[in-house]
């Protein structure tokens, strides 16, 4: 299984997940030009996408859904202007091509939000963004994955220094907001295992975070918990306007 985070952040979110026979697009935000060009650079035309899977209905995750009118769309609830949406049920595996997909309910200020576990044979990918917290009862599904795309949205101190109104800051910090660097690192410290090969921190705020802050918090938390990682593991951040990849075909 290979994944390419085409974009991640407030302007748009989209990730291509591939096996040799299946291509799934997880969310479809950003501009039409950026999304189609990024797929083209991956050697994929958007008509070749087998299915689109949506985390939630905020515009930065669904703005280019109209491009995929010929593909099946899977989401936590029926999407506006897509009466044919296939509504997913939490904790019920579905199969698209040779990929198995498990939707997990998250806590965000949207109608309903899902994270996902993607599985191809013995390889697994965990995708968690746009949530204020994780349920410990879900750790059984999230532990020891090969690949993690995991929200690390903000540094709390940097967030409080921004000019955003206090209600916006409170929303971000709430249980229906976004994971901070500290939250993200603490969860990952409990989830990673000997199978873990890469972690891409995602949905970084452009105003209230930096890659250095996010990665430093992760490394320091792992050191504090005396977590020994695979020496070849990749630790990196997903970008807003630059695709990053992991896994292999």
Number of C-alpha atoms within 10 A of each C-alpha: 22 16 22 20 26 29 28 29 23 16 17 25 28 27 25 24 22 22 16 10 9 16 23 20 24 24 27 29 26 25 14 15 9 16 23 17 16 22 20 12 11 14 10 15 13 18 13 14 20 19 20 21 25 26 29 24 20 15 16 20 23 23 19 20 20 12 14 18 11 11 15 15 24 20 22 24 18 16 19 9 9 13 9 13 17 16 13 20 16 15 14 10 16 14 11 12 14 15 20 15 21 20 23 25 19 25 22 22 19 15 11 15 23 25 23 25 20 21 20 15 9 8 14 22 26 22 22 25 28 26 25 21 20 19 10 10 8 12 13 9 15 22 18 21 24 22 27 27 23 24 29 33 30 28 22 17 10 14 19 15 10 12 9 12 9 11 9 11 16 13 15 23 17 17 17 18 21 27 30 26 24 20 21 26 25 16 18 20 19 16 17 23 17 11 16 22 21 22 23 23 27 29 29 27 21 15 14 19 21 19 18 11 16 25 19 14 20 24 15 13 19 19 12 10 12 10 14 11 15 13 7 9 14 15 14 18 24 26 21 22 18 12 19 17 18 19 16 10 9
